[in-house]
Amino acid sequence: MTFSIAGTDGSGALGIAIASSSPAVAARCAHLRPGVGAACSQNVTDPRLGPLLLDAMAAGQKPGAALASVTAGRGDIGFRQLTVLSPYGDSAHHTGESALGVTGAVSGSSCVAAGNLLADPGVPAAMVAAFAPAAGDLESRLLAALEAGLSAGGEAGPVRSAGLVVVREVAWPETDLRVDWHDAPIAAMRDLVELWLPQRDDYVTRALRPGAAPSYGVPGNE
C-alpha cells in the first residue's frame, strides 16, 4: 500500500518522501530525528517501530544493527516493511515474509527505498536511480525520486496520499508537507514544495532570531 524513499545529502539533512493508497500516510510511516537518522515503518504499519529504530541509532548503533535489534524476536515482524538511514548515508531494510503483494527494497547512495503492493517490482530501484542525479535541495531530490517511483508504476491501486518531511539542524522538521487525500497527491505535493521552499528558511529564522525575520504581510505573521 506504500512506496517511500529516505535520503540524505551529506549536509546533515535527512528526509523521507512517501506515498500510499491509504489516507495520511506520512502521519504513521515517516520518522526522523535530526542528527540521528530517518526510518520508515510501513506495510500493515506499526508506527512504534520507527521511533524504536531511531532510539537504537541514537544509542550508537548503525542502521543494520539497529534494524536487527528492533526486529529480533518481535511478534508480527513478518507483516512489516522497514527502512532506516543514517546521516552518513548508510542504510538497511527489512521486508517481512507476509508483506502485501509485490514488494521491493533497495539501498542506494545516501538513500534507501521500499514499497509493497507495487504495480512493478522495479519501483524502489527507479526511486534510487532518480535520487542521486536530481538537482536542488533535499526536498526537491526526494520529490523527484517519488515522482520516478510513480512513473515506474507506483502502487497496484490508486495513490491517494503523500508526505515529504526533512530535518536539518533544528529540533523540528524544517519541511513537513502532507497531502492526506487527493486524486493526484504527488502532483499536489509538487505544488506545495514550490510554494514552500522559498519560505522555508525564513520560518527557522522566525523561531531563532525573530527580529531578523522577514514579514510576508500575513495576519499574525505565523
ABEGO torsion letter per residue (X at the ends): XBBBBBBBAGAGBBBBBBBBABBGAAAAABBBBBGAEBBBBBEGBBAAAAAAAAAAAAAGBBAAAAAAAAABGBBGAAABBBBBBBAAGBBBBBBBAABBEBBBBBBBBGBBBBBBGBABAAAAAAAAAAAAABBEBAAAAAAAAAAAAAAAGEBABBBABBBBBBBBABABBABBBBBABBABAAAAAAAAAAAAAAAAAAAAAAAABAAABBBAGBBGGX
